[in-house]
Amino acid sequence: MTLTRRKTLCLAGATLAALHPPALWAQAPAARVIASFSILADMAQELAPAGVQVTSLVGPDSDAHVYQPSPADGKRLAQADLVLINGLGFEGWIERMVKVSGYRGPVAVATQGIQPRTGGHHDADPHMWQDLALARRYAGNISAAFAQRWPHRRDEIDRRSAEYVARLDQLDAQVRDWLGAVPRAQRRVITSHDAFGYFGSAYGVDFLAPQAWSTHSEPSAAAVARLIRQIKKDGVRAIFVENISDPRLVERIGREGGVRVGGTLYSDALSKPGGPAATYLQLFEHNARSLAAALQA
């Protein structure tokens, strides 16, 4: 190579470096969203603009009611660009965790503006994702939080939201068809804890449970005895264990009440990847199909 040629290449390289410094060549770190539990994280991943990383604090097959944050989780939270929670007291530990972690960013509440069920257990039932119509409201709240955090990507966020809501609506129609084939008088089910009230109201299924809206405390012997009597009196058709709960109590209730176990329902968490409920939509389809099959048997 001639001296003149080498000088020309060096000059071109210096000019390029001046116009595009190495710091600008490096890819910016991905934006991070931390969701409180696996179902919410899956919804958020469906709605987030491309390149945004979504992870959950409480993982698959884990109970958010009794979750105990670790120091490593606190470090992850501190590095987030946005935190998503369910609200309504579902994550009783989140407020203190945010404070201890030092996170100073926005905390978006997926149930914002949705009227909850109320009753004798707690102030409000937090399990709103068990109704696909309410899941549409979740999608709207999550998308609004994303658009506020990344306003320059609003068009992409709106498009992803519309596509996801269309899938929710399609599944909602299928669920109504599956359960509509079961006579209303047969739609009585036992589950581990009272997590399916919104499902029951939306799709006409009566759910009974030995535990209330939270799994913090064990049911009393008197409450279990009352439930067994109610099973026999009302002709409950099926009993289900939950993926987040110890199945032994429910199995015992089934034996003493003369009701067969119809399978596993996914209440407050997804299954692990590759399982029957690895996404929120798969969770809802699995639960609806399992209920319809057990109640028709």
C-alpha positions in Angstrom: 0.0 0.0 0.0 1.4 3.4 -0.9 2.0 6.1 1.7 -0.6 8.3 0.0 -3.2 5.5 0.2 -2.5 4.9 4.0 -2.8 8.6 4.7 -6.2 8.7 2.9 -7.5 5.8 4.9 -6.3 7.2 8.2 -7.9 10.5 7.4 -11.2 8.8 6.5 -11.1 6.8 9.8 -10.5 9.8 11.9 -13.3 11.7 10.2 -15.7 8.8 10.8 -14.6 8.5 14.5 -15.3 12.2 15.0 -18.8 12.0 13.5 -19.7 8.7 15.3 -17.8 8.4 18.6 -17.4 4.8 20.0 -19.8 5.6 22.8 -22.5 6.2 20.3 -21.7 3.0 18.4 -22.3 0.9 21.5 -25.8 -0.4 21.8 -27.8 1.3 24.6 -28.8 -1.1 27.5 -32.3 -2.5 27.1 -35.1 -0.9 29.1 -36.1 -3.0 32.1 -39.6 -3.6 33.4 -40.1 -5.5 36.6 -43.6 -7.0 37.2 -44.6 -8.3 40.6 -45.7 -11.8 39.5 -45.6 -14.1 36.5 -49.1 -13.5 35.1 -48.6 -9.7 35.1 -45.1 -10.1 33.6 -46.5 -12.2 30.7 -49.2 -9.6 29.9 -46.5 -6.9 30.0 -44.2 -8.7 27.7 -47.1 -9.0 25.1 -47.7 -5.3 25.3 -44.2 -3.9 25.7 -42.4 -2.2 22.7 -39.7 -4.3 21.1 -36.5 -4.5 23.0 -38.0 -3.9 26.4 -37.1 -6.7 28.9 -39.8 -7.8 31.3 -39.1 -10.0 34.3 -41.1 -10.9 37.4 -40.3 -10.9 41.1 -42.5 -13.9 41.9 -41.9 -16.6 39.4 -44.0 -19.5 37.9 -45.7 -21.9 40.3 -45.0 -19.5 43.2 -47.4 -17.9 45.6 -47.2 -14.1 45.6 -49.3 -13.9 48.8 -46.5 -15.3 50.9 -43.5 -14.2 48.8 -40.5 -13.0 50.8 -38.2 -10.6 48.8 -34.5 -11.4 48.7 -31.6 -8.9 48.5 -31.0 -9.9 44.9 -34.6 -9.0 44.1 -34.1 -5.6 45.7 -31.1 -5.0 43.4 -33.1 -5.9 40.3 -35.9 -3.6 41.4 -33.5 -0.7 41.9 -32.3 -1.0 38.3 -35.7 -1.0 36.7 -37.1 1.6 34.4 -40.7 0.8 35.4 -42.4 -1.4 38.0 -45.8 -3.0 37.4 -48.0 -4.3 40.3 -51.4 -5.7 40.5 -52.5 -3.6 43.5 -55.5 -4.1 45.8 -53.2 -5.5 48.5 -52.2 -8.6 46.4 -48.5 -7.7 46.9 -48.5 -6.8 50.6 -44.7 -6.7 50.6 -44.2 -4.4 47.6 -44.4 -1.0 49.2 -41.7 -1.8 51.7 -39.6 -3.5 49.0 -39.7 -0.4 46.8 -38.6 1.8 49.7 -35.8 -0.5 50.8 -34.5 -1.0 47.3 -34.1 2.7 46.6 -36.1 2.5 43.4 -37.4 6.0 42.5 -39.1 5.4 39.2 -42.8 5.0 38.4 -45.0 2.2 39.9 -47.9 1.4 37.6 -51.0 -0.4 39.1 -52.6 -2.8 36.6 -56.0 -2.6 38.4 -56.2 1.1 38.4 -59.8 2.4 38.0 -61.4 -1.1 38.1 -64.1 -1.7 40.6 -63.3 -4.7 42.7 -65.4 -7.3 44.4 -65.8 -6.8 48.1 -66.8 -9.2 50.8 -66.1 -10.5 54.3 -62.5 -11.7 53.6 -60.6 -8.4 52.9 -61.4 -5.0 51.6 -61.2 -6.1 48.0 -60.6 -9.3 45.9 -57.4 -8.7 44.0 -57.7 -11.6 41.5 -59.2 -9.5 38.6 -57.2 -11.3 35.9 -59.6 -14.2 36.3 -62.1 -12.4 34.1 -61.0 -11.8 30.5 -63.1 -8.6 30.2 -61.1 -7.2 33.2 -57.9 -8.4 31.5 -58.7 -5.9 28.8 -58.6 -3.2 31.5 -55.2 -4.5 32.6 -54.0 -4.2 29.1 -55.2 -0.6 28.9 -53.5 0.3 32.1 -50.2 -1.4 31.3 -50.2 0.1 27.8 -50.8 3.6 29.2 -47.9 3.2 31.6 -45.7 2.1 28.7 -46.8 5.0 26.6 -46.1 7.5 29.4 -42.6 6.0 29.9 -41.8 5.8 26.2 -44.0 8.3 24.5 -42.0 8.2 21.3 -43.1 4.6 20.8 -46.9 5.2 21.4 -47.9 4.0 17.9 -46.1 0.6 18.4 -47.6 0.3 21.9 -51.1 1.1 20.7 -50.8 -1.5 17.9 -49.6 -4.2 20.3 -52.4 -3.4 22.7 -55.1 -3.7 20.0 -53.7 -7.1 18.8 -53.6 -8.4 22.4 -57.1 -7.3 23.2 -58.4 -9.0 20.1 -56.9 -12.2 21.3 -58.5 -11.7 24.7 -61.9 -11.2 23.1 -61.5 -14.3 20.9 -60.6 -16.5 24.0 -63.5 -15.0 26.0 -66.0 -16.1 23.3 -64.5 -19.6 23.3 -64.6 -19.9 27.1 -68.3 -19.0 27.1 -69.0 -21.7 24.5 -67.1 -24.4 26.5 -68.8 -23.6 29.8 -72.2 -22.9 28.1 -72.4 -26.6 27.2 -72.5 -27.4 31.0 -75.9 -27.0 32.7 -75.8 -24.1 35.1 -76.9 -26.3 38.1 -73.8 -28.4 37.5 -71.3 -25.6 37.7 -70.1 -25.9 41.3 -66.4 -26.4 42.0 -64.1 -26.5 45.1 -60.6 -24.9 44.8 -57.8 -24.3 47.3 -58.4 -20.6 48.0 -60.9 -18.1 46.9 -59.1 -16.9 43.8 -61.8 -17.5 41.1 -64.6 -15.2 42.2 -64.2 -13.0 39.1 -64.2 -16.1 36.9 -67.3 -17.3 38.5 -69.2 -14.0 38.1 -68.1 -13.7 34.5 -68.8 -17.3 33.3 -71.5 -18.6 35.7 -69.5 -21.0 37.9 -69.9 -21.3 41.7 -66.5 -21.6 43.4 -66.1 -22.7 47.1 -62.8 -22.7 48.9 -61.5 -23.5 52.4 -59.2 -20.5 52.3 -60.1 -16.9 51.7 -58.6 -14.4 49.1 -55.2 -14.8 50.6 -53.2 -17.9 51.4 -51.5 -16.5 54.5 -53.4 -18.5 57.1 -54.6 -22.1 57.2 -58.3 -22.7 57.2 -59.8 -23.8 60.5 -61.1 -27.4 61.1 -64.6 -25.9 61.5 -64.4 -24.2 58.1 -63.3 -27.4 56.4 -66.1 -29.4 58.1 -68.7 -26.8 56.9 -67.3 -27.0 53.4 -67.6 -30.8 53.3 -71.2 -30.6 54.5 -71.9 -28.0 51.8 -70.3 -30.3 49.1 -72.7 -33.1 50.0 -75.7 -30.7 50.4 -75.2 -28.8 47.1 -74.0 -31.6 44.9 -70.6 -30.1 44.0 -69.3 -31.8 40.9 -65.5 -31.4 41.0 -62.7 -30.3 43.2 -59.4 -28.8 41.9 -56.0 -28.3 43.4 -54.0 -25.2 42.6 -50.5 -25.0 41.3 -49.4 -22.6 44.1 -50.9 -24.6 47.0 -50.2 -27.9 48.8 -52.8 -30.3 47.4 -53.2 -32.4 50.5 -56.0 -30.4 52.1 -58.1 -30.3 48.9 -57.5 -34.0 48.3 -58.7 -34.8 51.8 -61.8 -32.6 51.4 -62.5 -34.4 48.1 -62.2 -37.8 49.8 -64.5 -36.9 52.7 -67.0 -35.1 50.5 -67.1 -37.8 47.9 -65.9 -35.6 45.1 -63.2 -36.5 42.6 -60.2 -34.3 41.9 -60.7 -32.8 38.4 -57.1 -31.7 38.0 -55.0 -28.6 38.6 -56.1 -25.0 38.1 -53.6 -22.1 37.7 -54.8 -19.3 40.0 -52.0 -16.8 40.9 -49.1 -17.9 38.8 -48.2 -19.4 35.5 -46.7 -22.8 35.0 -43.0 -23.2 34.2 -42.0 -22.8 30.5 -43.2 -25.8 28.6 -46.1 -26.4 31.0 -49.8 -26.2 30.2 -50.1 -22.6 31.4 -46.8 -20.9 30.4 -48.6 -17.7 29.3 -51.7 -15.9 30.6 -53.8 -16.9 27.6 -52.7 -20.5 27.9 -53.5 -20.4 31.7 -57.0 -19.2 31.0 -57.7 -21.7 28.2 -56.3 -24.6 30.4 -58.5 -23.6 33.3 -61.7 -23.2 31.3 -61.2 -26.5 29.4 -60.4 -28.3 32.6 -63.5 -27.0 34.3 -65.8 -27.8 31.4 -64.4 -31.3 31.1 -64.7 -32.1 34.8 -68.2 -30.6 35.1 -69.6 -32.5 32.2 -68.2 -35.8 33.4 
